[in-house]
Amino acid sequence: MVQMISPWKHPQTGIYYLYKELPPHLRAEMGKRQVRRSLKTRDPAEAKRLFVQAHAELEREMAAAEQRIAEQRKSDEISSARAEAVVDAFIRGQHNPGHYGRWPTLGLTFWLEDAARRVLNLDHPLAMLPVNDSPEKLTALRGNPLPGDCWLDVVQQMPPSDWLPACRSVLSPLKDQDPPIAQIPANDLLIMQVWNARVREDNDRLRSDVEAPRRLATKPRLRSDLRFRELLKLWKDEKDPRPQSYVEVERATEDLIDYVGDIPVETLTSDMLMDYRDEARKLPATMPRADRALAFNERLSRHEHSGTPRVSPPTLKKRIGSIQALLGFAHQQRWISQNAGTGVRITGYSRVARGRRSFMPGELAQLFSSDLFMRPDQLLVRRTDVSDVTLYWLFLLGLTSGARLEEVGQARVTDVKIDGSILYIDIDDMMDAGAAPDFPDKSVKTTGSRRIIPIHEHVLALGFAAYVDALRDAGSELLFPDLRPSTFGKLTKEASRRLNRYINATVSTDQRLVFHSLRHRFKDEGRGADVQERVLDQLCGHVPATVGGRYGEGADLDALKRSLDRLKFASVDWSRLGVAAAVVEWAAIVEEIVARSRASEGNRS
């Protein structure tokens, strides 16, 4: 039947209808093949008017159905981590680790290759593993096809749609899991991609052993005496984590040792880890500093029955995830025979639940009409570790630059530069030779985060250039002189706390609404102003999503400035901010802030 894009008149009753044939993929979700809705009129003009409204409503229903389908598809898809765990468990359970322990998948690959030859009608030689792994048997394989060669050729030369049908013998037992794995093509492909990676590893290892068989005389990798503290050190040496990440993993490890004892890693079971999780859930969300230094069991005994709120699911996930990271590393190195961390979940934890959201226009207007911005003459009234002056500029730069908090907070005065008439901030991890030794090194999240960000015309109008000039005159090295490094070398820890508390006090207590939400708002404003996505990525320090986007140096400074100033942030009353800021003497304010900062530093030393 022809798809109608205008009102359809019933030939007998004369009443007009909205008629639309639904796309095939929406029919099951919406429970019908087509939609026919009466417009309840015989008047052609009235029908056209009503048709627009009815059609818009139907489009919204179809979009909602699309969203439900996408969410269901996403919820059915397993993660890469689970696919790896499933494949590795299958390999351990199906293969006898005798002579072939170094190439476990190759003992299972012969019948997979044979199935591929039959399904795809290939004429490819098959190879068997040697009778044993003696140097003589391995040397005899030189120059001949090796187990795995056939299958790897198939998956390299053919699309997955061709070779996936040959994988039923692998996929059927692999997907027999608890909880079950949805029978969808995305899961089939992900599982087989992990399997293929294991075959490639074992095929390469066998090829290396054939070329140099004497290397087989090595001790087994399984380390039954490996303890958690030693594993922690090995993990740190290999992964080189950030200091804060390492301390979090170290604390979780020491707590686990206090709970289960200093047992070998190989002997930890999933039940033991779950018991540790359940006990850790009883800890309070906050406790006195002195209590935080106590051993795990002592902290638990002291606070288990207190009436204070318990730790949140994300906090508990961070603790258990630290142990899972160590176990995953040990299992990857084949120091333990099984990963006890697989499948240990945290009730109430969800990546989606932890997500941040963007500021709504009304919320943005509420924030920037608060006393901090309407009464800048009061910026020096409160004496806090992080001044209201710093909050003032961090909020403005966060909104109008799209930069991350630490990127701006760690900036030096020398990072604010001018090219022609364009003032900009140079965000990088480079340190000047004469930088103060007591300040931490700068850092960026990724290599793509190194960039230049022009200062928005709105921020310039509020006196940012005068603020920077005053800092230079006062001899300040930092763009925000009252910021001090945390234990882990981050300058904005206390600033982040103050910024988010200010949002809670003036806008909303929604935990998803934080300072970083300004970065989301920046992206929304950019898309609304039709700024090219690659330019927004460049301003925000995002790696381009497309291969083509990775070529070239990106837009130049003039183009960035023009694009940035197209973002008007219309929900903010910039004229009121300008009137309020006109009375501010930035030189006097900076002089006082720098003096307070130096006095505070002297008191600390």
Secondary structure as a PSIPRED ss2 file (coil, helix, strand):
# PSIPRED VFORMAT (PSIPRED V4.0)

   1 M C   1.000  0.000  0.000
   2 V C   1.000  0.000  0.000
   3 Q C   1.000  0.000  0.000
   4 M C   1.000  0.000  0.000
   5 I C   1.000  0.000  0.000
   6 S C   1.000  0.000  0.000
   7 P C   1.000  0.000  0.000
   8 W E   0.000  0.000  1.000
   9 K E   0.000  0.000  1.000
  10 H C   1.000  0.000  0.000
  11 P C   1.000  0.000  0.000
  12 Q C   1.000  0.000  0.000
  13 T C   1.000  0.000  0.000
  14 G C   1.000  0.000  0.000
  15 I C   1.000  0.000  0.000
  16 Y E   0.000  0.000  1.000
  17 Y E   0.000  0.000  1.000
  18 L E   0.000  0.000  1.000
  19 Y E   0.000  0.000  1.000
  20 K E   0.000  0.000  1.000
  21 E E   0.000  0.000  1.000
  22 L C   1.000  0.000  0.000
  23 P C   1.000  0.000  0.000
  24 P H   0.000  1.000  0.000
  25 H H   0.000  1.000  0.000
  26 L H   0.000  1.000  0.000
  27 R H   0.000  1.000  0.000
  28 A H   0.000  1.000  0.000
  29 E H   0.000  1.000  0.000
  30 M H   0.000  1.000  0.000
  31 G C   1.000  0.000  0.000
  32 K C   1.000  0.000  0.000
  33 R C   1.000  0.000  0.000
  34 Q E   0.000  0.000  1.000
  35 V E   0.000  0.000  1.000
  36 R E   0.000  0.000  1.000
  37 R E   0.000  0.000  1.000
  38 S E   0.000  0.000  1.000
  39 L C   1.000  0.000  0.000
  40 K C   1.000  0.000  0.000
  41 T C   1.000  0.000  0.000
  42 R C   1.000  0.000  0.000
  43 D C   1.000  0.000  0.000
  44 P H   0.000  1.000  0.000
  45 A H   0.000  1.000  0.000
  46 E H   0.000  1.000  0.000
  47 A H   0.000  1.000  0.000
  48 K H   0.000  1.000  0.000
  49 R H   0.000  1.000  0.000
  50 L H   0.000  1.000  0.000
  51 F H   0.000  1.000  0.000
  52 V H   0.000  1.000  0.000
  53 Q H   0.000  1.000  0.000
  54 A H   0.000  1.000  0.000
  55 H H   0.000  1.000  0.000
  56 A H   0.000  1.000  0.000
  57 E H   0.000  1.000  0.000
  58 L H   0.000  1.000  0.000
  59 E H   0.000  1.000  0.000
  60 R H   0.000  1.000  0.000
  61 E H   0.000  1.000  0.000
  62 M H   0.000  1.000  0.000
  63 A H   0.000  1.000  0.000
  64 A H   0.000  1.000  0.000
  65 A H   0.000  1.000  0.000
  66 E H   0.000  1.000  0.000
  67 Q H   0.000  1.000  0.000
  68 R H   0.000  1.000  0.000
  69 I H   0.000  1.000  0.000
  70 A H   0.000  1.000  0.000
  71 E H   0.000  1.000  0.000
  72 Q H   0.000  1.000  0.000
  73 R H   0.000  1.000  0.000
  74 K H   0.000  1.000  0.000
  75 S H   0.000  1.000  0.000
  76 D H   0.000  1.000  0.000
  77 E C   1.000  0.000  0.000
  78 I C   1.000  0.000  0.000
  79 S C   1.000  0.000  0.000
  80 S H   0.000  1.000  0.000
  81 A H   0.000  1.000  0.000
  82 R H   0.000  1.000  0.000
  83 A H   0.000  1.000  0.000
  84 E H   0.000  1.000  0.000
  85 A H   0.000  1.000  0.000
  86 V H   0.000  1.000  0.000
  87 V H   0.000  1.000  0.000
  88 D H   0.000  1.000  0.000
  89 A H   0.000  1.000  0.000
  90 F H   0.000  1.000  0.000
  91 I H   0.000  1.000  0.000
  92 R H   0.000  1.000  0.000
  93 G H   0.000  1.000  0.000
  94 Q H   0.000  1.000  0.000
  95 H C   1.000  0.000  0.000
  96 N C   1.000  0.000  0.000
  97 P C   1.000  0.000  0.000
  98 G C   1.000  0.000  0.000
  99 H C   1.000  0.000  0.000
 100 Y C   1.000  0.000  0.000
 101 G C   1.000  0.000  0.000
 102 R C   1.000  0.000  0.000
 103 W C   1.000  0.000  0.000
 104 P C   1.000  0.000  0.000
 105 T C   1.000  0.000  0.000
 106 L H   0.000  1.000  0.000
 107 G H   0.000  1.000  0.000
 108 L H   0.000  1.000  0.000
 109 T H   0.000  1.000  0.000
 110 F H   0.000  1.000  0.000
 111 W H   0.000  1.000  0.000
 112 L H   0.000  1.000  0.000
 113 E H   0.000  1.000  0.000
 114 D H   0.000  1.000  0.000
 115 A H   0.000  1.000  0.000
 116 A H   0.000  1.000  0.000
 117 R H   0.000  1.000  0.000
 118 R H   0.000  1.000  0.000
 119 V H   0.000  1.000  0.000
 120 L H   0.000  1.000  0.000
 121 N C   1.000  0.000  0.000
 122 L C   1.000  0.000  0.000
 123 D C   1.000  0.000  0.000
 124 H C   1.000  0.000  0.000
 125 P C   1.000  0.000  0.000
 126 L C   1.000  0.000  0.000
 127 A C   1.000  0.000  0.000
 128 M C   1.000  0.000  0.000
 129 L C   1.000  0.000  0.000
 130 P C   1.000  0.000  0.000
 131 V C   1.000  0.000  0.000
 132 N C   1.000  0.000  0.000
 133 D C   1.000  0.000  0.000
 134 S C   1.000  0.000  0.000
 135 P H   0.000  1.000  0.000
 136 E H   0.000  1.000  0.000
 137 K H   0.000  1.000  0.000
 138 L H   0.000  1.000  0.000
 139 T H   0.000  1.000  0.000
 140 A C   1.000  0.000  0.000
 141 L C   1.000  0.000  0.000
 142 R C   1.000  0.000  0.000
 143 G C   1.000  0.000  0.000
 144 N C   1.000  0.000  0.000
 145 P C   1.000  0.000  0.000
 146 L C   1.000  0.000  0.000
 147 P C   1.000  0.000  0.000
 148 G C   1.000  0.000  0.000
 149 D H   0.000  1.000  0.000
 150 C H   0.000  1.000  0.000
 151 W H   0.000  1.000  0.000
 152 L H   0.000  1.000  0.000
 153 D H   0.000  1.000  0.000
 154 V H   0.000  1.000  0.000
 155 V H   0.000  1.000  0.000
 156 Q H   0.000  1.000  0.000
 157 Q H   0.000  1.000  0.000
 158 M C   1.000  0.000  0.000
 159 P C   1.000  0.000  0.000
 160 P H   0.000  1.000  0.000
 161 S H   0.000  1.000  0.000
 162 D H   0.000  1.000  0.000
 163 W H   0.000  1.000  0.000
 164 L H   0.000  1.000  0.000
 165 P H   0.000  1.000  0.000
 166 A H   0.000  1.000  0.000
 167 C H   0.000  1.000  0.000
 168 R H   0.000  1.000  0.000
 169 S H   0.000  1.000  0.000
 170 V H   0.000  1.000  0.000
 171 L H   0.000  1.000  0.000
 172 S H   0.000  1.000  0.000
 173 P H   0.000  1.000  0.000
 174 L H   0.000  1.000  0.000
 175 K C   1.000  0.000  0.000
 176 D C   1.000  0.000  0.000
 177 Q C   1.000  0.000  0.000
 178 D C   1.000  0.000  0.000
 179 P C   1.000  0.000  0.000
 180 P C   1.000  0.000  0.000
 181 I C   1.000  0.000  0.000
 182 A C   1.000  0.000  0.000
 183 Q C   1.000  0.000  0.000
 184 I C   1.000  0.000  0.000
 185 P H   0.000  1.000  0.000
 186 A H   0.000  1.000  0.000
 187 N H   0.000  1.000  0.000
 188 D H   0.000  1.000  0.000
 189 L H   0.000  1.000  0.000
 190 L H   0.000  1.000  0.000
 191 I H   0.000  1.000  0.000
 192 M H   0.000  1.000  0.000
 193 Q H   0.000  1.000  0.000
 194 V H   0.000  1.000  0.000
 195 W H   0.000  1.000  0.000
 196 N H   0.000  1.000  0.000
 197 A H   0.000  1.000  0.000
 198 R H   0.000  1.000  0.000
 199 V H   0.000  1.000  0.000
 200 R H   0.000  1.000  0.000
 201 E H   0.000  1.000  0.000
 202 D H   0.000  1.000  0.000
 203 N H   0.000  1.000  0.000
 204 D H   0.000  1.000  0.000
 205 R H   0.000  1.000  0.000
 206 L H   0.000  1.000  0.000
 207 R H   0.000  1.000  0.000
 208 S H   0.000  1.000  0.000
 209 D H   0.000  1.000  0.000
 210 V H   0.000  1.000  0.000
 211 E H   0.000  1.000  0.000
 212 A C   1.000  0.000  0.000
 213 P H   0.000  1.000  0.000
 214 R H   0.000  1.000  0.000
 215 R H   0.000  1.000  0.000
 216 L H   0.000  1.000  0.000
 217 A C   1.000  0.000  0.000
 218 T C   1.000  0.000  0.000
 219 K C   1.000  0.000  0.000
 220 P C   1.000  0.000  0.000
 221 R C   1.000  0.000  0.000
 222 L C   1.000  0.000  0.000
 223 R C   1.000  0.000  0.000
 224 S C   1.000  0.000  0.000
 225 D C   1.000  0.000  0.000
 226 L C   1.000  0.000  0.000
 227 R E   0.000  0.000  1.000
 228 F H   0.000  1.000  0.000
 229 R H   0.000  1.000  0.000
 230 E H   0.000  1.000  0.000
 231 L H   0.000  1.000  0.000
 232 L H   0.000  1.000  0.000
 233 K H   0.000  1.000  0.000
 234 L H   0.000  1.000  0.000
 235 W H   0.000  1.000  0.000
 236 K H   0.000  1.000  0.000
 237 D H   0.000  1.000  0.000
 238 E H   0.000  1.000  0.000
 239 K H   0.000  1.000  0.000
 240 D C   1.000  0.000  0.000
 241 P C   1.000  0.000  0.000
 242 R C   1.000  0.000  0.000
 243 P H   0.000  1.000  0.000
 244 Q H   0.000  1.000  0.000
 245 S H   0.000  1.000  0.000
 246 Y H   0.000  1.000  0.000
 247 V H   0.000  1.000  0.000
 248 E H   0.000  1.000  0.000
 249 V H   0.000  1.000  0.000
 250 E H   0.000  1.000  0.000
 251 R H   0.000  1.000  0.000
 252 A H   0.000  1.000  0.000
 253 T H   0.000  1.000  0.000
 254 E H   0.000  1.000  0.000
 255 D H   0.000  1.000  0.000
 256 L H   0.000  1.000  0.000
 257 I H   0.000  1.000  0.000
 258 D H   0.000  1.000  0.000
 259 Y H   0.000  1.000  0.000
 260 V H   0.000  1.000  0.000
 261 G C   1.000  0.000  0.000
 262 D C   1.000  0.000  0.000
 263 I C   1.000  0.000  0.000
 264 P E   0.000  0.000  1.000
 265 V H   0.000  1.000  0.000
 266 E H   0.000  1.000  0.000
 267 T H   0.000  1.000  0.000
 268 L C   1.000  0.000  0.000
 269 T C   1.000  0.000  0.000
 270 S H   0.000  1.000  0.000
 271 D H   0.000  1.000  0.000
 272 M H   0.000  1.000  0.000
 273 L H   0.000  1.000  0.000
 274 M H   0.000  1.000  0.000
 275 D H   0.000  1.000  0.000
 276 Y H   0.000  1.000  0.000
 277 R H   0.000  1.000  0.000
 278 D H   0.000  1.000  0.000
 279 E H   0.000  1.000  0.000
 280 A H   0.000  1.000  0.000
 281 R C   1.000  0.000  0.000
 282 K C   1.000  0.000  0.000
 283 L C   1.000  0.000  0.000
 284 P E   0.000  0.000  1.000
 285 A C   1.000  0.000  0.000
 286 T C   1.000  0.000  0.000
 287 M C   1.000  0.000  0.000
 288 P C   1.000  0.000  0.000
 289 R H   0.000  1.000  0.000
 290 A H   0.000  1.000  0.000
 291 D H   0.000  1.000  0.000
 292 R H   0.000  1.000  0.000
 293 A C   1.000  0.000  0.000
 294 L C   1.000  0.000  0.000
 295 A C   1.000  0.000  0.000
 296 F H   0.000  1.000  0.000
 297 N H   0.000  1.000  0.000
 298 E H   0.000  1.000  0.000
 299 R H   0.000  1.000  0.000
 300 L H   0.000  1.000  0.000
 301 S H   0.000  1.000  0.000
 302 R H   0.000  1.000  0.000
 303 H H   0.000  1.000  0.000
 304 E C   1.000  0.000  0.000
 305 H C   1.000  0.000  0.000
 306 S C   1.000  0.000  0.000
 307 G C   1.000  0.000  0.000
 308 T C   1.000  0.000  0.000
 309 P C   1.000  0.000  0.000
 310 R E   0.000  0.000  1.000
 311 V C   1.000  0.000  0.000
 312 S C   1.000  0.000  0.000
 313 P H   0.000  1.000  0.000
 314 P H   0.000  1.000  0.000
 315 T H   0.000  1.000  0.000
 316 L H   0.000  1.000  0.000
 317 K H   0.000  1.000  0.000
 318 K H   0.000  1.000  0.000
 319 R H   0.000  1.000  0.000
 320 I H   0.000  1.000  0.000
 321 G H   0.000  1.000  0.000
 322 S H   0.000  1.000  0.000
 323 I H   0.000  1.000  0.000
 324 Q H   0.000  1.000  0.000
 325 A H   0.000  1.000  0.000
 326 L H   0.000  1.000  0.000
 327 L H   0.000  1.000  0.000
 328 G H   0.000  1.000  0.000
 329 F H   0.000  1.000  0.000
 330 A H   0.000  1.000  0.000
 331 H H   0.000  1.000  0.000
 332 Q H   0.000  1.000  0.000
 333 Q C   1.000  0.000  0.000
 334 R C   1.000  0.000  0.000
 335 W C   1.000  0.000  0.000
 336 I C   1.000  0.000  0.000
 337 S C   1.000  0.000  0.000
 338 Q C   1.000  0.000  0.000
 339 N C   1.000  0.000  0.000
 340 A C   1.000  0.000  0.000
 341 G C   1.000  0.000  0.000
 342 T C   1.000  0.000  0.000
 343 G C   1.000  0.000  0.000
 344 V C   1.000  0.000  0.000
 345 R C   1.000  0.000  0.000
 346 I C   1.000  0.000  0.000
 347 T C   1.000  0.000  0.000
 348 G C   1.000  0.000  0.000
 349 Y C   1.000  0.000  0.000
 350 S C   1.000  0.000  0.000
 351 R C   1.000  0.000  0.000
 352 V C   1.000  0.000  0.000
 353 A C   1.000  0.000  0.000
 354 R C   1.000  0.000  0.000
 355 G C   1.000  0.000  0.000
 356 R C   1.000  0.000  0.000
 357 R C   1.000  0.000  0.000
 358 S C   1.000  0.000  0.000
 359 F C   1.000  0.000  0.000
 360 M C   1.000  0.000  0.000
 361 P H   0.000  1.000  0.000
 362 G H   0.000  1.000  0.000
 363 E H   0.000  1.000  0.000
 364 L H   0.000  1.000  0.000
 365 A H   0.000  1.000  0.000
 366 Q H   0.000  1.000  0.000
 367 L H   0.000  1.000  0.000
 368 F C   1.000  0.000  0.000
 369 S C   1.000  0.000  0.000
 370 S C   1.000  0.000  0.000
 371 D H   0.000  1.000  0.000
 372 L H   0.000  1.000  0.000
 373 F H   0.000  1.000  0.000
 374 M H   0.000  1.000  0.000
 375 R C   1.000  0.000  0.000
 376 P H   0.000  1.000  0.000
 377 D H   0.000  1.000  0.000
 378 Q H   0.000  1.000  0.000
 379 L C   1.000  0.000  0.000
 380 L C   1.000  0.000  0.000
 381 V C   1.000  0.000  0.000
 382 R C   1.000  0.000  0.000
 383 R C   1.000  0.000  0.000
 384 T C   1.000  0.000  0.000
 385 D C   1.000  0.000  0.000
 386 V C   1.000  0.000  0.000
 387 S C   1.000  0.000  0.000
 388 D H   0.000  1.000  0.000
 389 V H   0.000  1.000  0.000
 390 T H   0.000  1.000  0.000
 391 L H   0.000  1.000  0.000
 392 Y H   0.000  1.000  0.000
 393 W H   0.000  1.000  0.000
 394 L H   0.000  1.000  0.000
 395 F H   0.000  1.000  0.000
 396 L H   0.000  1.000  0.000
 397 L H   0.000  1.000  0.000
 398 G H   0.000  1.000  0.000
 399 L H   0.000  1.000  0.000
 400 T H   0.000  1.000  0.000
 401 S H   0.000  1.000  0.000
 402 G C   1.000  0.000  0.000
 403 A C   1.000  0.000  0.000
 404 R C   1.000  0.000  0.000
 405 L H   0.000  1.000  0.000
 406 E H   0.000  1.000  0.000
 407 E H   0.000  1.000  0.000
 408 V H   0.000  1.000  0.000
 409 G H   0.000  1.000  0.000
 410 Q C   1.000  0.000  0.000
 411 A C   1.000  0.000  0.000
 412 R E   0.000  0.000  1.000
 413 V H   0.000  1.000  0.000
 414 T H   0.000  1.000  0.000
 415 D H   0.000  1.000  0.000
 416 V E   0.000  0.000  1.000
 417 K E   0.000  0.000  1.000
 418 I E   0.000  0.000  1.000
 419 D E   0.000  0.000  1.000
 420 G C   1.000  0.000  0.000
 421 S C   1.000  0.000  0.000
 422 I E   0.000  0.000  1.000
 423 L E   0.000  0.000  1.000
 424 Y E   0.000  0.000  1.000
 425 I E   0.000  0.000  1.000
 426 D E   0.000  0.000  1.000
 427 I E   0.000  0.000  1.000
 428 D C   1.000  0.000  0.000
 429 D C   1.000  0.000  0.000
 430 M C   1.000  0.000  0.000
 431 M C   1.000  0.000  0.000
 432 D C   1.000  0.000  0.000
 433 A C   1.000  0.000  0.000
 434 G C   1.000  0.000  0.000
 435 A C   1.000  0.000  0.000
 436 A C   1.000  0.000  0.000
 437 P C   1.000  0.000  0.000
 438 D C   1.000  0.000  0.000
 439 F C   1.000  0.000  0.000
 440 P C   1.000  0.000  0.000
 441 D C   1.000  0.000  0.000
 442 K C   1.000  0.000  0.000
 443 S C   1.000  0.000  0.000
 444 V C   1.000  0.000  0.000
 445 K C   1.000  0.000  0.000
 446 T C   1.000  0.000  0.000
 447 T H   0.000  1.000  0.000
 448 G H   0.000  1.000  0.000
 449 S H   0.000  1.000  0.000
 450 R C   1.000  0.000  0.000
 451 R E   0.000  0.000  1.000
 452 I E   0.000  0.000  1.000
 453 I E   0.000  0.000  1.000
 454 P E   0.000  0.000  1.000
 455 I C   1.000  0.000  0.000
 456 H C   1.000  0.000  0.000
 457 E H   0.000  1.000  0.000
 458 H H   0.000  1.000  0.000
 459 V H   0.000  1.000  0.000
 460 L H   0.000  1.000  0.000
 461 A H   0.000  1.000  0.000
 462 L C   1.000  0.000  0.000
 463 G C   1.000  0.000  0.000
 464 F H   0.000  1.000  0.000
 465 A H   0.000  1.000  0.000
 466 A H   0.000  1.000  0.000
 467 Y H   0.000  1.000  0.000
 468 V H   0.000  1.000  0.000
 469 D H   0.000  1.000  0.000
 470 A H   0.000  1.000  0.000
 471 L H   0.000  1.000  0.000
 472 R H   0.000  1.000  0.000
 473 D H   0.000  1.000  0.000
 474 A H   0.000  1.000  0.000
 475 G C   1.000  0.000  0.000
 476 S C   1.000  0.000  0.000
 477 E C   1.000  0.000  0.000
 478 L E   0.000  0.000  1.000
 479 L C   1.000  0.000  0.000
 480 F C   1.000  0.000  0.000
 481 P C   1.000  0.000  0.000
 482 D C   1.000  0.000  0.000
 483 L C   1.000  0.000  0.000
 484 R C   1.000  0.000  0.000
 485 P C   1.000  0.000  0.000
 486 S C   1.000  0.000  0.000
 487 T C   1.000  0.000  0.000
 488 F C   1.000  0.000  0.000
 489 G C   1.000  0.000  0.000
 490 K C   1.000  0.000  0.000
 491 L C   1.000  0.000  0.000
 492 T C   1.000  0.000  0.000
 493 K H   0.000  1.000  0.000
 494 E H   0.000  1.000  0.000
 495 A H   0.000  1.000  0.000
 496 S H   0.000  1.000  0.000
 497 R H   0.000  1.000  0.000
 498 R H   0.000  1.000  0.000
 499 L H   0.000  1.000  0.000
 500 N H   0.000  1.000  0.000
 501 R H   0.000  1.000  0.000
 502 Y H   0.000  1.000  0.000
 503 I H   0.000  1.000  0.000
 504 N H   0.000  1.000  0.000
 505 A H   0.000  1.000  0.000
 506 T H   0.000  1.000  0.000
 507 V C   1.000  0.000  0.000
 508 S C   1.000  0.000  0.000
 509 T C   1.000  0.000  0.000
 510 D C   1.000  0.000  0.000
 511 Q C   1.000  0.000  0.000
 512 R C   1.000  0.000  0.000
 513 L C   1.000  0.000  0.000
 514 V C   1.000  0.000  0.000
 515 F C   1.000  0.000  0.000
 516 H C   1.000  0.000  0.000
 517 S H   0.000  1.000  0.000
 518 L H   0.000  1.000  0.000
 519 R H   0.000  1.000  0.000
 520 H H   0.000  1.000  0.000
 521 R H   0.000  1.000  0.000
 522 F H   0.000  1.000  0.000
 523 K H   0.000  1.000  0.000
 524 D H   0.000  1.000  0.000
 525 E H   0.000  1.000  0.000
 526 G H   0.000  1.000  0.000
 527 R H   0.000  1.000  0.000
 528 G H   0.000  1.000  0.000
 529 A C   1.000  0.000  0.000
 530 D C   1.000  0.000  0.000
 531 V C   1.000  0.000  0.000
 532 Q C   1.000  0.000  0.000
 533 E H   0.000  1.000  0.000
 534 R H   0.000  1.000  0.000
 535 V H   0.000  1.000  0.000
 536 L H   0.000  1.000  0.000
 537 D H   0.000  1.000  0.000
 538 Q H   0.000  1.000  0.000
 539 L H   0.000  1.000  0.000
 540 C H   0.000  1.000  0.000
 541 G C   1.000  0.000  0.000
 542 H C   1.000  0.000  0.000
 543 V C   1.000  0.000  0.000
 544 P C   1.000  0.000  0.000
 545 A C   1.000  0.000  0.000
 546 T C   1.000  0.000  0.000
 547 V C   1.000  0.000  0.000
 548 G H   0.000  1.000  0.000
 549 G H   0.000  1.000  0.000
 550 R H   0.000  1.000  0.000
 551 Y C   1.000  0.000  0.000
 552 G C   1.000  0.000  0.000
 553 E C   1.000  0.000  0.000
 554 G C   1.000  0.000  0.000
 555 A C   1.000  0.000  0.000
 556 D C   1.000  0.000  0.000
 557 L H   0.000  1.000  0.000
 558 D H   0.000  1.000  0.000
 559 A H   0.000  1.000  0.000
 560 L H   0.000  1.000  0.000
 561 K H   0.000  1.000  0.000
 562 R H   0.000  1.000  0.000
 563 S H   0.000  1.000  0.000
 564 L H   0.000  1.000  0.000
 565 D H   0.000  1.000  0.000
 566 R C   1.000  0.000  0.000
 567 L C   1.000  0.000  0.000
 568 K C   1.000  0.000  0.000
 569 F C   1.000  0.000  0.000
 570 A C   1.000  0.000  0.000
 571 S C   1.000  0.000  0.000
 572 V C   1.000  0.000  0.000
 573 D C   1.000  0.000  0.000
 574 W H   0.000  1.000  0.000
 575 S H   0.000  1.000  0.000
 576 R H   0.000  1.000  0.000
 577 L H   0.000  1.000  0.000
 578 G H   0.000  1.000  0.000
 579 V H   0.000  1.000  0.000
 580 A H   0.000  1.000  0.000
 581 A H   0.000  1.000  0.000
 582 A C   1.000  0.000  0.000
 583 V C   1.000  0.000  0.000
 584 V C   1.000  0.000  0.000
 585 E C   1.000  0.000  0.000
 586 W H   0.000  1.000  0.000
 587 A H   0.000  1.000  0.000
 588 A H   0.000  1.000  0.000
 589 I H   0.000  1.000  0.000
 590 V H   0.000  1.000  0.000
 591 E H   0.000  1.000  0.000
 592 E H   0.000  1.000  0.000
 593 I H   0.000  1.000  0.000
 594 V H   0.000  1.000  0.000
 595 A H   0.000  1.000  0.000
 596 R H   0.000  1.000  0.000
 597 S H   0.000  1.000  0.000
 598 R H   0.000  1.000  0.000
 599 A H   0.000  1.000  0.000
 600 S H   0.000  1.000  0.000
 601 E H   0.000  1.000  0.000
 602 G H   0.000  1.000  0.000
 603 N H   0.000  1.000  0.000
 604 R H   0.000  1.000  0.000
 605 S C   1.000  0.000  0.000
